[in-house]
Amino acid sequence: MSESILARWPDFLELTKPRVVALMLITAVIGMCMAVPGFVPWRPLVLGNIGIAFCAGAAAAINHVVDERIDQKMSRTTNRPVAQGRVSQSEAIVFAALLAILGTALLAVTVNVLTAVLTVASLVGYAFIYTMFLKRATPQNIVIGGLAGAAPPLLGWTAVTGEIHAHGLLLALIIFAWTPPHFWALAIHRKEEYAAVGIPMLPVTHGSRFTALHILLYTVLMFLITLLPYITLLSGWIYAVAAALLGLRFLYWSIEILREKNPDAPMATFKFSITYLTVLFIAMLGDHWVLGSPV
């Protein structure tokens, strides 16, 4: 069995959704860097991010188990390890449990208990509250469930400081506001597939036009929120310029979806949204290192 599992390590890695976790870790690291004027201590930087990654991977693995039936019917997910039977449900559950235990213990022992507690809360929010209940219960699933996905920069902040600070919450608020337009763009593109498996995503329950309007409204809200780091003196002009330019580009794509002239606009918006968040946080970090805190 051990040889079989070792031979299937790419499938177990896929269970953790490594690209999603990588984006989460980028925001967590930047949350750490923004929390201190100088270099981040090695313990939270290395061990903290390993613990966060393990717990995020555990939540992703549980998502594979819960969504096995759905994944089998959607082209985007049909080749996932559990959906194809390359990893059994029991194996995935044990794998998720081990990651969650190791990640939580690592955070509690080597970082601080607050970060461990918040990370577990994020895991429970995504893997159980969102995946098991909200995803199938309401078209506002991604809005409510987005709270769990918004946690990484706050976790990074608390890993370094041991406290919840308004600026750490602001970083999480940016991701919380970004999540609906990011995911609803994909949901419009995959509308028929979500309808076929009975998932009440907003385009399925209220139509693509209604969803496009909400994407635009949330993009405006997100744009305003991304200016708050400059207004609250967390960041300087370099970040402000980047946030403005990136936000205007996001607004362009959200308007393109609403115009319904370009059938590729929803997927283009989804892809751009990933670049948007990555570059936004990197610009914030660059501003922090070049200008220091404006306070």
ZAMARGU-4260 file (C-alpha; in steps of 0.2 Angstrom, whole numbers, plus 5000, padded with zeros to 4 digits):
<rodrens>
0) 5000/5000/5000 | 5014/5012/5005 | 5023/5009/4988 | 5006/5012/4979 | 5003/5028/4988
5) 5021/5034/4985 | 5019/5030/4966 | 5003/5041/4966 | 5010/5056/4975 | 5006/5068/4960
10) 4987/5063/4963 | 4989/5067/4982 | 4997/5083/4978 | 4983/5087/4966 | 4971/5085/4980
15) 4978/5100/4989 | 4975/5111/4974 | 4993/5118/4974 | 4990/5133/4962 | 4976/5139/4974
20) 4986/5136/4989 | 5001/5145/4981 | 4990/5161/4978 | 4985/5159/4996 | 5003/5158/5002
25) 5008/5174/4992 | 4994/5184/5001 | 4999/5176/5018 | 5018/5180/5016 | 5013/5198/5011
30) 5002/5199/5026 | 5017/5194/5036 | 5029/5207/5028 | 5016/5221/5030 | 5015/5218/5048
35) 5033/5222/5052 | 5045/5236/5047 | 5060/5225/5043 | 5062/5207/5039 | 5050/5194/5045
40) 5056/5182/5058 | 5061/5165/5050 | 5049/5155/5061 | 5033/5162/5056 | 5039/5164/5038
45) 5044/5146/5036 | 5035/5136/5048 | 5020/5147/5048 | 5017/5146/5029 | 5020/5127/5030
50) 5006/5125/5043 | 4994/5137/5033 | 4998/5127/5017 | 4995/5110/5026 | 4978/5116/5033
55) 4973/5124/5016 | 4978/5108/5007 | 4967/5098/5020 | 4952/5109/5016 | 4955/5106/4997
60) 4956/5087/4999 | 4940/5087/5009 | 4932/5097/4994 | 4937/5083/4982 | 4928/5070/4993
65) 4912/5080/4995 | 4911/5086/4977 | 4916/5069/4969 | 4899/5067/4961 | 4899/5085/4954
70) 4917/5084/4949 | 4913/5068/4938 | 4900/5078/4928 | 4909/5095/4925 | 4923/5096/4912
75) 4934/5107/4922 | 4935/5095/4936 | 4931/5078/4929 | 4949/5072/4929 | 4952/5075/4948
80) 4960/5061/4957 | 4944/5056/4968 | 4932/5059/4954 | 4942/5047/4943 | 4945/5034/4957
85) 4964/5036/4957 | 4963/5041/4975 | 4949/5033/4986 | 4938/5043/4997 | 4945/5035/5012
90) 4963/5038/5007 | 4958/5056/5004 | 4950/5058/5021 | 4965/5051/5030 | 4977/5062/5020
95) 4966/5077/5024 | 4966/5073/5042 | 4985/5071/5043 | 4988/5087/5034 | 4975/5096/5046
100) 4983/5089/5062 | 5001/5092/5056 | 4997/5110/5051 | 4987/5114/5066 | 5000/5107/5078
105) 5014/5116/5069 | 5006/5133/5070 | 5001/5131/5088 | 5018/5125/5094 | 5030/5135/5083
110) 5020/5151/5079 | 5005/5155/5090 | 4989/5148/5096 | 4979/5163/5088 | 4985/5159/5071
115) 4981/5140/5073 | 4964/5144/5079 | 4960/5156/5064 | 4968/5144/5052 | 4957/5129/5058
120) 4941/5141/5058 | 4946/5145/5040 | 4948/5126/5036 | 4931/5122/5044 | 4923/5137/5035
125) 4928/5131/5018 | 4928/5112/5019 | 4912/5110/5029 | 4901/5126/5030 | 4904/5131/5012
130) 4907/5115/5003 | 4895/5104/5012 | 4881/5117/5015 | 4882/5134/5007 | 4887/5128/4990
135) 4871/5118/4988 | 4860/5129/4998 | 4860/5147/4992 | 4866/5157/4976 | 4875/5168/4989
140) 4886/5154/4993 | 4902/5161/4986 | 4899/5178/4995 | 4897/5170/5012 | 4909/5156/5009
145) 4922/5169/5004 | 4925/5173/5022 | 4936/5158/5023 | 4946/5161/5008 | 4949/5179/5013
150) 4959/5173/5028 | 4977/5170/5022 | 4984/5188/5024 | 4976/5190/5041 | 4984/5173/5046
155) 5000/5180/5040 | 4998/5196/5050 | 4994/5186/5066 | 5008/5174/5063 | 5020/5188/5065
160) 5012/5199/5078 | 5001/5187/5088 | 4986/5199/5087 | 4972/5204/5076 | 4975/5221/5069
165) 4963/5232/5058 | 4976/5232/5044 | 4976/5213/5044 | 4957/5213/5043 | 4958/5226/5029
170) 4969/5214/5019 | 4957/5200/5021 | 4943/5212/5016 | 4951/5215/4999 | 4951/5196/4996
175) 4933/5195/5002 | 4927/5208/4990 | 4937/5201/4976 | 4930/5183/4977 | 4912/5186/4970
180) 4917/5195/4954 | 4932/5182/4952 | 4921/5167/4954 | 4905/5173/4947 | 4914/5176/4930
185) 4919/5158/4930 | 4901/5153/4935 | 4894/5162/4920 | 4906/5153/4909 | 4901/5136/4917
190) 4883/5140/4919 | 4876/5125/4910 | 4887/5113/4920 | 4882/5120/4937 | 4864/5119/4932
195) 4866/5101/4926 | 4873/5096/4943 | 4860/5106/4953 | 4872/5119/4961 | 4863/5135/4963
200) 4876/5147/4957 | 4870/5165/4954 | 4869/5163/4935 | 4859/5147/4936 | 4846/5154/4948
205) 4845/5172/4942 | 4853/5172/4925 | 4869/5178/4917 | 4863/5197/4915 | 4859/5198/4934
210) 4875/5190/4938 | 4885/5202/4927 | 4877/5217/4935 | 4882/5210/4952 | 4900/5207/4945
215) 4901/5225/4941 | 4894/5231/4957 | 4906/5220/4967 | 4920/5226/4956 | 4916/5244/4960
220) 4915/5240/4979 | 4932/5230/4978 | 4940/5245/4969 | 4935/5257/4983 | 4941/5244/4996
225) 4958/5242/4988 | 4961/5261/4990 | 4959/5260/5009 | 4977/5254/5012 | 4983/5271/5005
230) 4969/5281/5014 | 4973/5272/5031 | 4992/5275/5028 | 4996/5256/5027 | 5003/5259/5010
235) 5010/5273/4999 | 5008/5280/4982 | 5016/5266/4973 | 5002/5254/4979 | 4989/5267/4976
240) 4994/5269/4958 | 4994/5250/4955 | 4978/5248/4964 | 4970/5262/4953 | 4977/5255/4936
245) 4972/5237/4941 | 4955/5242/4947 | 4951/5251/4931 | 4956/5236/4921 | 4945/5225/4931
250) 4931/5237/4929 | 4934/5236/4910 | 4931/5217/4910 | 4916/5218/4921 | 4908/5230/4909
255) 4912/5219/4895 | 4903/5205/4903 | 4888/5216/4906 | 4888/5222/4888 | 4886/5204/4882
260) 4895/5207/4866 | 4911/5197/4869 | 4907/5178/4873 | 4925/5176/4879 | 4923/5190/4892
265) 4918/5180/4907 | 4933/5168/4906 | 4945/5182/4902 | 4939/5191/4917 | 4941/5175/4928
270) 4959/5173/4922 | 4963/5192/4924 | 4956/5192/4941 | 4970/5180/4947 | 4983/5190/4939
275) 4975/5206/4947 | 4976/5199/4965 | 4993/5193/4963 | 5000/5209/4956 | 4990/5220/4968
280) 4998/5211/4983 | 5015/5211/4975 | 5013/5230/4972 | 5008/5232/4991 | 5024/5223/4996
285) 5035/5233/4984 | 5028/5249/4991 | 5031/5243/5009 | 5049/5239/5005 | 5053/5254/4994
290) 5043/5268/5004 | 5041/5260/5021 | 5025/5264/5031 | 5018/5281/5027 | 5013/5282/5046
</rodrens>
